[in-house]
Amino acid sequence: MRILVTGAAGFIGSNFVRRTLAGAYPWLDDPHVVVLDKLTYAGTRESLAAAAEGHESRLRFVYGDVCDMGLLLDLMSGVSLVVHCAAETHVDRSIANCADFVRTNVLGTHALLEAALRCGTEKVVLVSTDEVYGSIGAGSWDEESPLLPNSPYAASKAAGDVLARGYHRTHGLPVVTTRCSNNYGPFQFPEKLIPLFVTNLLSGEKVPLYGDGMCVREWVHVDDHCLGIALTAAKGRPGEVYNIGSGTELTNREVTDRLLRLLGADWSRVEHVEDRKGHDRRYSVDHSKIAAELGYRPQIPFSRGLEDTVRWYTENRSWWEGLKKERLRPGHAG
């Protein structure tokens, strides 16, 4: 099976490639993977090299832009499955400058959908986010919940989701959309809360906690997210949306406390900073649909996954130290 994965030099994409090539998803038979990545600040060849270790003959890397229609048409020739991970993803950056988010998340998704339509691609999985639903005070969003994004990032992802629906309903394109809760795990660029806090603590720096720290997020290990992607690739119904979650909800303050304890630090290492503009208070997804239809079950409890993640960053300083120095915006707050 030939698979095109966009943005696979980044966090989720590189982990999906690693698991796929390692045979974690036997229903993706004899996978040969083509990766398309522009290598923006959050994408590294090192992440992809680690993912491909021992399987180099079944991986091809192509440097390029997901907005390049000619390149997409060339790469999709003979491809059975497209997994679209390429995206600008960080809310803070979208608040500072939204243009890149519109270009990649909207125009790039449009180019990919159009190329898949022209090439007759058998299946497209659009990797989206729970943030398109907005904030929820109680209960959980299901796939029929309205899209009410509250940040430029979430709005750009919602636009891509709606385009995918339009391409399916109008043209019959076999596209499936996944919406996952907050990911964590190895190879995550150290701008997001968990890797930022871990690497700051390892470096003797303080950790910047937004506002009162009481925003609630649902956390899922990246390997469980990748399992959900692989299941939708194999069995997801075209035109459908599948939420991918874990049921583990924690405040940012609770996550911070766990990280402090794992790294032998105390609350003197925490710096409370001004809250993010338009900060969503709580995210929570109902993943009963993917569980019932596709057999998805999260495998990694948060306590174990967090310990493993802290250990990975502790043992792989060479991967993140240069990235933080060269690419992380000053004053970033997680």
N, C-alpha and C positions, 0 to 999 in steps of 0.2 A: 504494500500500500504506500503510495506517495502522498505525503502530507506537507502542506505549506503552513508554517507558523510565522506570523508577523510579530515583530517586537520581541523575538525570543532571546535577545541578548540582555533583556531586562529580567525582573524578578519572577513573575508568574510564568512567562514564556520559557525561560531557561529551565525552571523546575519541571514544567510540562515536558520539555524535550528530554531532560534527564530521565524522568520516569518512563516515558514512552520508549526510548531506546534501550532502557534496562529491562523491558519486557513486563512492566507493571500492568499493562493493559493488553492481555492476549487477544482480545477481540479486535485490536488494531493490528492486523496480521502483517508480519514482516515489514515493519515501518521503515521507510526511507524518508528522511526529513529535509526539507529545504527551509532555511531560515532567511527571512528578509528583515533587515534592521538598519536603521539610519545611524545607530550608535550615538544617540544624544547623550546628555549628561548622565542619565540613569542606566544606560546600556553599556556593557563591557564585554570585550572578547574573552576575558578571563572567566566570566560566568558561563559563557557558552562552551568554552574549552572544558571546563569541569563537568558540564552536563554531558559532553560527548565522549568523555574519557573511556577508551576501550571500544568505542563504537564509531570511530572517525569515518570509516568507509560508508556509513549510512547517513552521514550528515553533510550537507552542503550549505555554506554560508554565502549570502549575497548581500553586499552593502548597497543600500538603496532606500528610497523614499516610498512610503505606502501611497503617496499621492501620484506617483509616476505610473500612469495608465499603461504605457507601452511596456514597461518592465513587468507590471502585474500580469498582463496578457501573456507575456513570454513565460513567466514562472508558473502560471496556472495550467499550462498545456500538459495534459497527462496527470494532473493532480486530482486525487479523489476527494480529499478533505482539506479544508482551509480552517485554521484556528486563528482568529483575529485578536491578538493581544496588544498590538501596537496602539499606544495611547499616551497622551500626556495625562498624568494622574494626580498631581499633588494640588490640593485645594489652595494652599498659600500662594503657590506660583500662579494659579489661575486668577487670584484676586489681584496680584501685582501686574499681570499681563496676560490677558485672555486670548490674544491673537493666535498663539501657538496651539492652544487647545481647540479653537474652532478649526484651524487648518488640519490638524491630525485627526481629531476625534469626529469631526463632521465631514470635511472634504475627503480625508483619507478613507473613512468608512464608505463614503459614497463611491469613491474610485474602486475600492475592493469589491463592493457589491456589484457594480457594473461590470467589472472584469469577470467575476464569477458567473454572472448571467451570460455574458458573451462566450465564455469557455465551456458552459454546460457543466460546471462543477457539481459533483454529486451531493456535497454537504458543506455548509458554512456554519461555524460556531462563532458567534459574536460574543466576546467576553466583556460583560458590562459590570455594573456595580449597584449595590443596594442604595447608594446615595441619590439615584434618580427619583426615588420615592419621596425624598425629603425627610423631615423629622416626624417621629411618631411618639405620642405621649404614653400610650398604653397599647397592649396587644402587639401584633406583628403584621407586616405587610404580606399579602399574598400576591400572586402574579396578576390579579385583576385590579389591584390597587392603582389609583391614578398616579401619573408621574408629576411630582411637584418639587422639582429640584430647587435648591436654595443657594447654590454656589455656581460660579461660572463653569467650574469643572463639571459638576453634576449636570448642568444644563447642556453642556456639549456632549456628554455621554448619552443623555436622554434623546438628543437630536439624532444621534447615530442609531439608537434603538428604534426610533420611529421610522427612520429611513429603512431599516431592515424589515420592519413590518410592512411598509409600503411596497418593497421589492417582492416580498412573498405574496401579498394579496394581489398585486397588479400583474406580476410576471411569473408567479409560481416558483420563485427562487427558493430552494430548500435550505433556508437559513433558520437556525435556532439561536436564541439569545439566553445567556446565563447572567444572573445578577447575584453576585456573591457579597458576603459581609466582609469585615476587615480581615485582611490576610496578615500572617506573620510567618517567619521561617528564614532559612538561609538565603543568602544572596539578595536580600532586600536592601535597596539603596538607603543609606543612613540619613534620610530626611523624615521618614515616617516614625511614629512614636516609639515603637519597641526598639528598632535598631538604633535610632538616635539616642535614646536613653541608655541603652546598653553600652554603646561605644563612648558616650560622654563619661559614664561612670568608670569604664575601663581606662579612660584617659585622664582621670582625676578632675574632670570638669563637672559643673553643675548641670542639672537637667531642667529644662524650661517647661513648666506645667501651666497650661492655659487656664485662666480664670479660677473658678473654685474647684476645678478638677472633677466635677460631677457629671460631665457628659458621659453617656452610656454607649458602648459599642459592643457588637457581637463579634467574637473572634473565632476565626477558623484557620487551621494550619494550611499552608500552601499545598501540601501533599493531598489533603482532603479536597481542597478546591480543584486541584488538577484531576483527581478522581471524578469529581462531578463533571468537569469538562469532557473527559474521556467517555463517560457514560452518555452524555448528551450527543457526543459525536457519533456514537454507535447506534443509540436507540431513541434519541430525542425526536419528537414529532416536528417536522418542518412547520414553521410559523409560530411555534410555541415559545414561551418564556419559562425558564426554570430558575427558581431561587436556590442558592446554595448557601447553607448556613451550618451552624453547629449547636445552637441553643445556649451557648456560653456567653452571657452578657455581664460585663464588668464596667464600672466607672473608670475613667482615666486615672483617678486617684488610687483605685484598687490595683490597677496594673502597675502603677508607679511603686506602690508599696511592695508588691511581689518582686519587682526587679531590684529594689533596694536590698531586700532581704537575701535574694539569690547572690548578689554581688557584695554582700557584707558592708553595705552603706546604711546611712540613716537619713532622716528628713532634713538635716542641715545641708544636704547636697541638692535639695530641690529649690528652684527659684520660680516663684509664682509670677507669671507674665500676663500682660493684658490679653483678654480673650480675643479670639479670631472674630472678624466681622461675619455676621450672619451665621454663627456657629450652630450647627444642628445639635439638639440636645440628646436625642436618642435614636439609634437605628436598631431594627429587629426584623428579621425575615422569617416567614413561615416556609420551611423547606419540605413540607409534607408531600407536595406534588412530585418532586424528583425522587423522594423516598418510595412513594407508592408506585409510580410508573416505571422507574429505572433502577430501583433497588439501592439507591444511595444511602450510605450510613457513614457519618464521620468516624474515623478510626483513631484519631490522636487526641486524647484528653488535653485540655489547656495546660494543666500543671506540668505534664510531661513534655509537651511541645515547647513550653516556655523555657524549661530547663535545658532542653536540647538546643534551642535557639541561642540562649546565653552561652552555652558551651561552644557552639559553632563560631560565634563572633569572638570569643576568647581565644580560640585556636586558629583563627584566620585573620589576624590583625593585618597581614600583608595585603589582604583583599580590600579592606575598608579604609585603612589609614590614608593612603594616597587619594582615594576618592573624596574623603572629607576635606582634605587640605586643598584639593584642586577644584572641586565642583560644588561643594555645599555653600549655599548663600549665607553670608553673615547675618546673625540675628534671627535665624530660623527657629521656630518654636515647636516643632513636632507635628 
